[in-house]
């Protein structure tokens, strides 16, 4: 009995030692995000996600069913920690921690060095792009975590396959590839950016095991695992838009054309602009982004790439196409805040830096082994670490890690100011000023950024239940025509309000008498349509 307990305790201690760096990086990432976390409701896509998560709704293209399901689960589990909007923000902070922890494990598998892995996780956690995503409700927080897990599983598969080919001891190698296929299926059900990883994944798998093309049953099994996972998650769209209709549904994914329209992102099909134009400007933009994210470490990224190609060529086949294709896509895409699309490339760059650091430590160790007795390098190789005479690889590794972390650590105060959302109350203040002014049975003709907090107030908080919120999406889905058509069809029967962009308001003022409904200075003015201007039809 005692032997069994000791064995269990030994295994538990070994497991804890193995995951301790990942847990530490995850904790640091979570705490940083918690300090800058958006305190509640916000506008735009954030407001949509804060609404569809708790009600298990459907999002704008591509629907994001994986995030929605996770968001609904989080809204239940995290109930003690705040209102539904805050819970969705808190979910991103948790996912930021998961991404940092998964990065640590990925780098340890790549390099065999725990301290370098810890440094990689901390560097990722303190990059402004990852930090900001972790500070607000955003599907890209889940995307980053899933990409880190996916890369880790693929590298683990490579490691196990190599071990099996060498000594035949590991018969579980293929489990990691099956798990990677499932994670890819989840990632694809979260964001279509995952499609851009396919070329790199295919090259990597073929490089690790060229004969896999002959294992057709296994290959088809992996493909089926990915597709079935994606398909099962995407069932959320037609189910919640049809048979079990949610309060907030985007488009008509309960129909086949509507499902294809949402799931494939047909709405944004024309958003790629000049993919081969101005390549010099795009490269300059990427260089500027790298500096903004990594500071002086950005100069080492190309060197890290070269070292990765030489020392880890299979991993280079996996990551170079993924980084190039994703960055090219982000630079050519003209819709939404595309800076978020660079999360995957930022993660990849961090792993290249980690491989460079690990190789630097190995180089010094090899030099110490070959150094003449009595020299400085020989003394370093024979240094005393923790009272045990031996090689000072840990000391070397820790020292180099400290150097790597200096740029990120010294930039934390400045980066905190950039990403801090902890005092952002624009949406709650806007709602508090506007909602009391609305007629209980009125019509609000709104646009996306301000429609989403209005939907949250209605569907989550139960406010303004009789108000009809007509977004541009509503006009398309219900065939309501133009903004003027909506105004004309309701004016005289219901109070009509406008939440529109300034240029459109200026045009509408030529046709209608508009009155600002609040005397305070609002971030987005709200007008009531009083009537038509004389002579206007």
PADO-918064 format. One record per residue (C-alpha): residue number from 1; residue in three letters; x, y, z. Coordinates in steps of 0.02 Angstrom, whole numbers, padded with zeros to 5 digits. Layout:
N
R   resi   resn        X        Y        Z
R    NUM    Ala        X        Y        Z
...
//
This chain:
537
R   resi   resn        X        Y        Z
R      1    Unk    00000    00000    00000
R      2    Unk    00139    00121    00048
R      3    Unk    00233    00077   -00111
R      4    Unk    00079    00117   -00214
R      5    Unk    00055    00283   -00126
R      6    Unk    00237    00329   -00152
R      7    Unk    00226    00282   -00335
R      8    Unk    00071    00390   -00355
R      9    Unk    00153    00534   -00262
R     10    Unk    00309    00518   -00370
R     11    Unk    00207    00522   -00530
R     12    Unk    00105    00670   -00467
R     13    Unk    00263    00765   -00421
R     14    Unk    00340    00728   -00591
R     15    Unk    00182    00784   -00680
R     16    Unk    00174    00944   -00577
R     17    Unk    00357    00982   -00614
R     18    Unk    00323    00955   -00800
R     19    Unk    00173    01072   -00807
R     20    Unk    00232    01200   -00678
R     21    Unk    00308    01318   -00808
R     22    Unk    00148    01312   -00911
R     23    Unk    00041    01346   -00757
R     24    Unk    00152    01492   -00708
R     25    Unk    00143    01571   -00881
R     26    Unk   -00045    01543   -00886
R     27    Unk   -00066    01625   -00716
R     28    Unk    00038    01777   -00766
R     29    Unk   -00059    01797   -00929
R     30    Unk   -00224    01784   -00837
R     31    Unk   -00175    01910   -00702
R     32    Unk   -00113    02035   -00832
R     33    Unk   -00275    02019   -00930
R     34    Unk   -00378    02033   -00770
R     35    Unk   -00295    02199   -00728
R     36    Unk   -00344    02274   -00897
R     37    Unk   -00508    02181   -00921
R     38    Unk   -00657    02269   -00997
R     39    Unk   -00775    02290   -00848
R     40    Unk   -00937    02253   -00939
R     41    Unk   -01034    02284   -01098
R     42    Unk   -00954    02358   -01253
R     43    Unk   -01003    02403   -01432
R     44    Unk   -00976    02322   -01603
R     45    Unk   -00934    02135   -01616
R     46    Unk   -00892    02131   -01430
R     47    Unk   -01070    02177   -01386
R     48    Unk   -01135    02043   -01505
R     49    Unk   -01027    01908   -01425
R     50    Unk   -01079    01964   -01251
R     51    Unk   -01258    01935   -01306
R     52    Unk   -01251    01776   -01410
R     53    Unk   -01141    01683   -01286
R     54    Unk   -01261    01684   -01137
R     55    Unk   -01415    01652   -01247
R     56    Unk   -01329    01523   -01360
R     57    Unk   -01368    01626   -01514
R     58    Unk   -01283    01632   -01683
R     59    Unk   -01150    01758   -01732
R     60    Unk   -01110    01856   -01888
R     61    Unk   -01013    01759   -02022
R     62    Unk   -00942    01633   -01995
R     63    Unk   -01060    01603   -01850
R     64    Unk   -00922    01552   -01726
R     65    Unk   -01019    01403   -01655
R     66    Unk   -00869    01336   -01557
R     67    Unk   -00849    01500   -01467
R     68    Unk   -01037    01520   -01441
R     69    Unk   -01052    01349   -01360
R     70    Unk   -00901    01382   -01250
R     71    Unk   -00969    01555   -01211
R     72    Unk   -01135    01483   -01156
R     73    Unk   -01046    01357   -01045
R     74    Unk   -00936    01493   -00971
R     75    Unk   -01088    01603   -00939
R     76    Unk   -01158    01464   -00831
R     77    Unk   -00998    01414   -00740
R     78    Unk   -00938    01592   -00710
R     79    Unk   -01103    01659   -00642
R     80    Unk   -01031    01704   -00470
R     81    Unk   -00906    01824   -00549
R     82    Unk   -01015    01957   -00627
R     83    Unk   -01146    02001   -00756
R     84    Unk   -01155    01906   -00923
R     85    Unk   -01053    02037   -01017
R     86    Unk   -00912    02028   -00890
R     87    Unk   -00914    01839   -00894
R     88    Unk   -00882    01841   -01081
R     89    Unk   -00735    01959   -01053
R     90    Unk   -00672    01846   -00914
R     91    Unk   -00680    01699   -01034
R     92    Unk   -00556    01787   -01147
R     93    Unk   -00438    01815   -01000
R     94    Unk   -00446    01629   -00961
R     95    Unk   -00415    01585   -01143
R     96    Unk   -00266    01703   -01144
R     97    Unk   -00195    01603   -01000
R     98    Unk   -00229    01440   -01092
R     99    Unk   -00139    01507   -01246
R    100    Unk    00014    01557   -01143
R    101    Unk    00018    01390   -01053
R    102    Unk   -00002    01291   -01214
R    103    Unk    00140    01392   -01291
R    104    Unk    00254    01341   -01147
R    105    Unk    00216    01157   -01175
R    106    Unk    00239    01177   -01364
R    107    Unk    00411    01255   -01343
R    108    Unk    00465    01127   -01214
R    109    Unk    00419    00990   -01338
R    110    Unk    00515    01083   -01473
R    111    Unk    00672    01121   -01374
R    112    Unk    00672    01011   -01219
R    113    Unk    00705    01166   -01113
R    114    Unk    00580    01215   -00980
R    115    Unk    00648    01389   -00945
R    116    Unk    00646    01434   -01128
R    117    Unk    00467    01370   -01136
R    118    Unk    00420    01480   -00988
R    119    Unk    00499    01630   -01073
R    120    Unk    00401    01596   -01233
R    121    Unk    00236    01591   -01140
R    122    Unk    00275    01753   -01049
R    123    Unk    00330    01842   -01207
R    124    Unk    00168    01793   -01293
R    125    Unk    00064    01847   -01143
R    126    Unk    00144    02020   -01142
R    127    Unk    00132    02056   -01328
R    128    Unk    00002    02194   -01349
R    129    Unk   -00098    02094   -01478
R    130    Unk   -00122    01941   -01366
R    131    Unk   -00144    02046   -01210
R    132    Unk   -00279    02155   -01287
R    133    Unk   -00376    02007   -01355
R    134    Unk   -00373    01931   -01181
R    135    Unk   -00447    02092   -01110
R    136    Unk   -00615    02085   -01201
R    137    Unk   -00741    01961   -01267
R    138    Unk   -00670    01903   -01434
R    139    Unk   -00673    01740   -01534
R    140    Unk   -00489    01767   -01576
R    141    Unk   -00441    01727   -01396
R    142    Unk   -00506    01551   -01426
R    143    Unk   -00422    01547   -01597
R    144    Unk   -00252    01586   -01519
R    145    Unk   -00273    01453   -01384
R    146    Unk   -00326    01322   -01511
R    147    Unk   -00182    01361   -01629
R    148    Unk   -00057    01342   -01486
R    149    Unk   -00135    01176   -01436
R    150    Unk   -00141    01117   -01618
R    151    Unk    00043    01156   -01648
R    152    Unk    00088    01070   -01485
R    153    Unk   -00005    00911   -01533
R    154    Unk    00076    00907   -01705
R    155    Unk    00250    00927   -01632
R    156    Unk    00209    00794   -01502
R    157    Unk    00157    00677   -01643
R    158    Unk    00322    00710   -01732
R    159    Unk    00417    00674   -01571
R    160    Unk    00324    00512   -01540
R    161    Unk    00341    00454   -01720
R    162    Unk    00528    00485   -01715
R    163    Unk    00542    00387   -01552
R    164    Unk    00438    00245   -01623
R    165    Unk    00544    00238   -01780
R    166    Unk    00702    00234   -01674
R    167    Unk    00659    00106   -01542
R    168    Unk    00480    00052   -01573
R    169    Unk    00428    00085   -01393
R    170    Unk    00287    00210   -01420
R    171    Unk    00133    00137   -01502
R    172    Unk    00024    00286   -01457
R    173    Unk    00105    00411   -01575
R    174    Unk   -00043    00422   -01692
R    175    Unk   -00159    00473   -01551
R    176    Unk   -00078    00644   -01553
R    177    Unk   -00118    00666   -01738
R    178    Unk   -00298    00613   -01712
R    179    Unk   -00310    00736   -01567
R    180    Unk   -00235    00871   -01678
R    181    Unk   -00369    00834   -01810
R    182    Unk   -00506    00855   -01680
R    183    Unk   -00431    01018   -01617
R    184    Unk   -00419    01080   -01796
R    185    Unk   -00604    01039   -01818
R    186    Unk   -00645    01143   -01664
R    187    Unk   -00535    01285   -01727
R    188    Unk   -00622    01281   -01896
R    189    Unk   -00791    01293   -01809
R    190    Unk   -00725    01444   -01716
R    191    Unk   -00646    01545   -01857
R    192    Unk   -00610    01516   -02042
R    193    Unk   -00434    01583   -02017
R    194    Unk   -00394    01403   -01972
R    195    Unk   -00409    01357   -02157
R    196    Unk   -00249    01455   -02189
R    197    Unk   -00153    01328   -02082
R    198    Unk   -00192    01182   -02198
R    199    Unk   -00044    01199   -02319
R    200    Unk    00081    01202   -02176
R    201    Unk   -00003    01056   -02087
R    202    Unk   -00001    00949   -02245
R    203    Unk    00183    00985   -02278
R    204    Unk    00226    00945   -02098
R    205    Unk    00131    00781   -02094
R    206    Unk    00210    00722   -02257
R    207    Unk    00383    00772   -02197
R    208    Unk    00363    00677   -02033
R    209    Unk    00291    00522   -02114
R    210    Unk    00299    00516   -02305
R    211    Unk    00222    00342   -02304
R    212    Unk    00064    00407   -02223
R    213    Unk   -00015    00422   -02396
R    214    Unk   -00018    00231   -02399
R    215    Unk   -00108    00222   -02233
R    216    Unk   -00271    00274   -02312
R    217    Unk   -00385    00212   -02174
R    218    Unk   -00291    00311   -02043
R    219    Unk   -00277    00464   -02154
R    220    Unk   -00463    00463   -02193
R    221    Unk   -00496    00435   -02008
R    222    Unk   -00402    00594   -01963
R    223    Unk   -00493    00692   -02097
R    224    Unk   -00660    00622   -02038
R    225    Unk   -00619    00669   -01857
R    226    Unk   -00588    00849   -01909
R    227    Unk   -00740    00865   -02022
R    228    Unk   -00861    00776   -01904
R    229    Unk   -00804    00887   -01760
R    230    Unk   -00833    01043   -01865
R    231    Unk   -01001    00980   -01930
R    232    Unk   -01066    00937   -01756
R    233    Unk   -01020    01108   -01690
R    234    Unk   -01096    01195   -01840
R    235    Unk   -01262    01110   -01805
R    236    Unk   -01281    01245   -01673
R    237    Unk   -01322    01371   -01810
R    238    Unk   -01476    01288   -01890
R    239    Unk   -01538    01220   -01723
R    240    Unk   -01532    01387   -01633
R    241    Unk   -01598    01480   -01784
R    242    Unk   -01738    01357   -01817
R    243    Unk   -01811    01223   -01704
R    244    Unk   -01739    01295   -01543
R    245    Unk   -01732    01477   -01595
R    246    Unk   -01621    01591   -01492
R    247    Unk   -01665    01772   -01453
R    248    Unk   -01525    01836   -01566
R    249    Unk   -01491    01755   -01735
R    250    Unk   -01387    01824   -01877
R    251    Unk   -01457    01794   -02051
R    252    Unk   -01556    01636   -02089
R    253    Unk   -01440    01489   -02053
R    254    Unk   -01592    01377   -02028
R    255    Unk   -01604    01369   -02218
R    256    Unk   -01472    01290   -02330
R    257    Unk   -01433    01450   -02428
R    258    Unk   -01432    01550   -02266
R    259    Unk   -01318    01423   -02181
R    260    Unk   -01194    01426   -02326
R    261    Unk   -01200    01617   -02327
R    262    Unk   -01155    01628   -02143
R    263    Unk   -01038    01479   -02124
R    264    Unk   -00933    01522   -02277
R    265    Unk   -00931    01709   -02242
R    266    Unk   -01006    01752   -02412
R    267    Unk   -01046    01926   -02345
R    268    Unk   -00860    01966   -02346
R    269    Unk   -00815    01879   -02509
R    270    Unk   -00761    02042   -02591
R    271    Unk   -00652    02102   -02449
R    272    Unk   -00486    02044   -02523
R    273    Unk   -00410    02194   -02610
R    274    Unk   -00251    02199   -02714
R    275    Unk   -00171    02040   -02644
R    276    Unk   -00013    02063   -02750
R    277    Unk   -00010    02253   -02747
R    278    Unk    00106    02361   -02641
R    279    Unk    00204    02214   -02572
R    280    Unk    00339    02332   -02511
R    281    Unk    00213    02429   -02407
R    282    Unk    00141    02269   -02339
R    283    Unk    00313    02208   -02286
R    284    Unk    00347    02375   -02204
R    285    Unk    00181    02363   -02112
R    286    Unk    00224    02188   -02050
R    287    Unk    00394    02249   -01992
R    288    Unk    00313    02392   -01897
R    289    Unk    00189    02271   -01818
R    290    Unk    00330    02154   -01766
R    291    Unk    00420    02299   -01681
R    292    Unk    00259    02353   -01594
R    293    Unk    00233    02177   -01527
R    294    Unk    00410    02123   -01483
R    295    Unk    00516    02280   -01472
R    296    Unk    00703    02244   -01494
R    297    Unk    00667    02057   -01503
R    298    Unk    00591    02089   -01675
R    299    Unk    00769    02099   -01745
R    300    Unk    00798    01920   -01690
R    301    Unk    00643    01847   -01775
R    302    Unk    00727    01826   -01948
R    303    Unk    00877    01744   -01863
R    304    Unk    00758    01631   -01768
R    305    Unk    00676    01585   -01933
R    306    Unk    00844    01537   -02010
R    307    Unk    00891    01433   -01857
R    308    Unk    00720    01348   -01861
R    309    Unk    00742    01303   -02045
R    310    Unk    00912    01227   -02007
R    311    Unk    00879    01143   -01840
R    312    Unk    00692    01105   -01850
R    313    Unk    00655    01094   -02039
R    314    Unk    00491    01001   -02014
R    315    Unk    00427    01132   -01894
R    316    Unk    00481    01264   -02020
R    317    Unk    00373    01176   -02151
R    318    Unk    00228    01187   -02030
R    319    Unk    00248    01367   -01976
R    320    Unk    00325    01465   -02120
R    321    Unk    00178    01437   -02241
R    322    Unk    00054    01469   -02099
R    323    Unk    00137    01634   -02053
R    324    Unk    00161    01694   -02232
R    325    Unk   -00015    01649   -02291
R    326    Unk   -00101    01720   -02137
R    327    Unk    00000    01881   -02140
R    328    Unk   -00030    01902   -02327
R    329    Unk   -00216    01874   -02301
R    330    Unk   -00224    02000   -02158
R    331    Unk   -00130    02130   -02260
R    332    Unk   -00248    02104   -02409
R    333    Unk   -00411    02101   -02310
R    334    Unk   -00504    02265   -02298
R    335    Unk   -00645    02226   -02177
R    336    Unk   -00649    02238   -01986
R    337    Unk   -00502    02254   -01868
R    338    Unk   -00382    02141   -01960
R    339    Unk   -00241    02165   -01833
R    340    Unk   -00321    02023   -01737
R    341    Unk   -00282    01905   -01881
R    342    Unk   -00096    01921   -01839
R    343    Unk   -00115    01824   -01676
R    344    Unk   -00063    01660   -01756
R    345    Unk    00091    01736   -01840
R    346    Unk    00139    01817   -01673
R    347    Unk    00131    01648   -01587
R    348    Unk    00238    01570   -01724
R    349    Unk    00367    01710   -01710
R    350    Unk    00378    01677   -01523
R    351    Unk    00418    01494   -01554
R    352    Unk    00555    01541   -01678
R    353    Unk    00632    01654   -01546
R    354    Unk    00624    01510   -01423
R    355    Unk    00711    01391   -01543
R    356    Unk    00846    01523   -01568
R    357    Unk    00869    01540   -01379
R    358    Unk    00879    01352   -01355
R    359    Unk    01009    01336   -01491
R    360    Unk    01110    01477   -01414
R    361    Unk    01116    01383   -01248
R    362    Unk    01164    01222   -01338
R    363    Unk    01302    01312   -01432
R    364    Unk    01378    01379   -01270
R    365    Unk    01365    01207   -01191
R    366    Unk    01455    01126   -01338
R    367    Unk    01588    01260   -01334
R    368    Unk    01614    01228   -01148
R    369    Unk    01633    01042   -01181
R    370    Unk    01773    01074   -01306
R    371    Unk    01859    01214   -01208
R    372    Unk    02036    01184   -01139
R    373    Unk    02049    01146   -00954
R    374    Unk    02065    01302   -00849
R    375    Unk    01984    01418   -00975
R    376    Unk    01832    01526   -00936
R    377    Unk    01716    01415   -01039
R    378    Unk    01786    01260   -00953
R    379    Unk    01751    01339   -00785
R    380    Unk    01575    01380   -00841
R    381    Unk    01549    01201   -00895
R    382    Unk    01610    01136   -00728
R    383    Unk    01515    01264   -00623
R    384    Unk    01424    01217   -00464
R    385    Unk    01234    01227   -00479
R    386    Unk    01130    01205   -00322
R    387    Unk    01280    01129   -00234
R    388    Unk    01300    00990   -00363
R    389    Unk    01456    00990   -00471
R    390    Unk    01403    00976   -00654
R    391    Unk    01366    01071   -00812
R    392    Unk    01286    01240   -00789
R    393    Unk    01156    01220   -00925
R    394    Unk    01016    01275   -00810
R    395    Unk    01111    01431   -00761
R    396    Unk    01148    01469   -00944
R    397    Unk    00968    01441   -00992
R    398    Unk    00899    01549   -00852
R    399    Unk    01022    01688   -00891
R    400    Unk    00974    01690   -01074
R    401    Unk    00789    01684   -01030
R    402    Unk    00811    01836   -00918
R    403    Unk    00891    01929   -01063
R    404    Unk    00747    01880   -01178
R    405    Unk    00618    01939   -01053
R    406    Unk    00696    02109   -01021
R    407    Unk    00614    02197   -01173
R    408    Unk    00443    02128   -01129
R    409    Unk    00459    02161   -00942
R    410    Unk    00517    02340   -00964
R    411    Unk    00376    02373   -01088
R    412    Unk    00236    02313   -00972
R    413    Unk    00190    02487   -00904
R    414    Unk    00180    02564   -01078
R    415    Unk    00087    02415   -01148
R    416    Unk   -00034    02418   -01003
R    417    Unk   -00085    02595   -01052
R    418    Unk   -00113    02539   -01232
R    419    Unk   -00220    02386   -01196
R    420    Unk   -00307    02441   -01036
R    421    Unk   -00497    02426   -01049
R    422    Unk   -00532    02427   -00862
R    423    Unk   -00612    02601   -00864
R    424    Unk   -00705    02584   -01029
R    425    Unk   -00889    02615   -00989
R    426    Unk   -00942    02697   -01152
R    427    Unk   -01078    02569   -01190
R    428    Unk   -01160    02565   -01017
R    429    Unk   -01157    02756   -01008
R    430    Unk   -01232    02772   -01182
R    431    Unk   -01371    02649   -01140
R    432    Unk   -01406    02736   -00973
R    433    Unk   -01428    02901   -01065
R    434    Unk   -01531    02835   -01210
R    435    Unk   -01645    02697   -01148
R    436    Unk   -01753    02808   -01034
R    437    Unk   -01786    02923   -01182
R    438    Unk   -01856    02787   -01295
R    439    Unk   -02042    02760   -01317
R    440    Unk   -02084    02585   -01249
R    441    Unk   -02156    02537   -01418
R    442    Unk   -02038    02635   -01529
R    443    Unk   -01928    02586   -01676
R    444    Unk   -01739    02615   -01672
R    445    Unk   -01656    02613   -01843
R    446    Unk   -01478    02576   -01792
R    447    Unk   -01310    02520   -01862
R    448    Unk   -01204    02374   -01806
R    449    Unk   -01090    02452   -01675
R    450    Unk   -01236    02518   -01574
R    451    Unk   -01363    02385   -01618
R    452    Unk   -01265    02255   -01520
R    453    Unk   -01275    02342   -01349
R    454    Unk   -01460    02377   -01383
R    455    Unk   -01486    02192   -01414
R    456    Unk   -01393    02153   -01253
R    457    Unk   -01506    02272   -01156
R    458    Unk   -01658    02189   -01232
R    459    Unk   -01611    02004   -01237
R    460    Unk   -01499    01990   -01083
R    461    Unk   -01559    02127   -00964
R    462    Unk   -01743    02120   -01015
R    463    Unk   -01753    02307   -01047
R    464    Unk   -01851    02395   -01186
R    465    Unk   -01948    02234   -01227
R    466    Unk   -02070    02324   -01343
R    467    Unk   -01940    02421   -01441
R    468    Unk   -01904    02359   -01617
R    469    Unk   -01717    02369   -01653
R    470    Unk   -01693    02378   -01842
R    471    Unk   -01512    02348   -01887
R    472    Unk   -01448    02348   -02067
R    473    Unk   -01445    02159   -02050
R    474    Unk   -01628    02163   -01997
R    475    Unk   -01673    02263   -02151
R    476    Unk   -01589    02134   -02263
R    477    Unk   -01659    01979   -02177
R    478    Unk   -01836    02044   -02167
R    479    Unk   -01840    02136   -02333
R    480    Unk   -01879    02304   -02254
R    481    Unk   -01796    02409   -02388
R    482    Unk   -01694    02565   -02356
R    483    Unk   -01681    02667   -02197
R    484    Unk   -01805    02790   -02271
R    485    Unk   -01925    02647   -02309
R    486    Unk   -01920    02592   -02127
R    487    Unk   -01949    02771   -02068
R    488    Unk   -02094    02799   -02188
R    489    Unk   -02179    02634   -02145
R    490    Unk   -02178    02673   -01958
R    491    Unk   -02187    02863   -01947
R    492    Unk   -02354    02917   -01876
R    493    Unk   -02388    02746   -01802
R    494    Unk   -02238    02724   -01688
R    495    Unk   -02100    02834   -01622
R    496    Unk   -01951    02818   -01740
R    497    Unk   -01771    02845   -01682
R    498    Unk   -01610    02851   -01781
R    499    Unk   -01439    02788   -01729
R    500    Unk   -01342    02818   -01889
R    501    Unk   -01173    02880   -01948
R    502    Unk   -01151    03069   -01971
R    503    Unk   -01148    03068   -02162
R    504    Unk   -01311    02973   -02171
R    505    Unk   -01392    03085   -02040
R    506    Unk   -01346    03236   -02146
R    507    Unk   -01434    03158   -02294
R    508    Unk   -01589    03111   -02193
R    509    Unk   -01601    03289   -02123
R    510    Unk   -01646    03347   -02298
R    511    Unk   -01802    03239   -02292
R    512    Unk   -01854    03231   -02109
R    513    Unk   -01863    03342   -01957
R    514    Unk   -01744    03265   -01830
R    515    Unk   -01728    03304   -01645
R    516    Unk   -01584    03253   -01533
R    517    Unk   -01666    03157   -01391
R    518    Unk   -01534    03194   -01259
R    519    Unk   -01450    03358   -01218
R    520    Unk   -01290    03277   -01154
R    521    Unk   -01144    03245   -01270
R    522    Unk   -01160    03064   -01322
R    523    Unk   -01029    02955   -01406
R    524    Unk   -01164    02915   -01535
R    525    Unk   -01307    03042   -01552
R    526    Unk   -01483    02973   -01556
R    527    Unk   -01617    03068   -01652
R    528    Unk   -01804    03055   -01654
R    529    Unk   -01890    03077   -01821
R    530    Unk   -02024    03210   -01791
R    531    Unk   -02098    03213   -01965
R    532    Unk   -02066    03240   -02149
R    533    Unk   -02006    03406   -02215
R    534    Unk   -02143    03495   -02314
R    535    Unk   -02153    03441   -02496
R    536    Unk   -02060    03277   -02465
R    537    Unk   -02154    03121   -02519
//
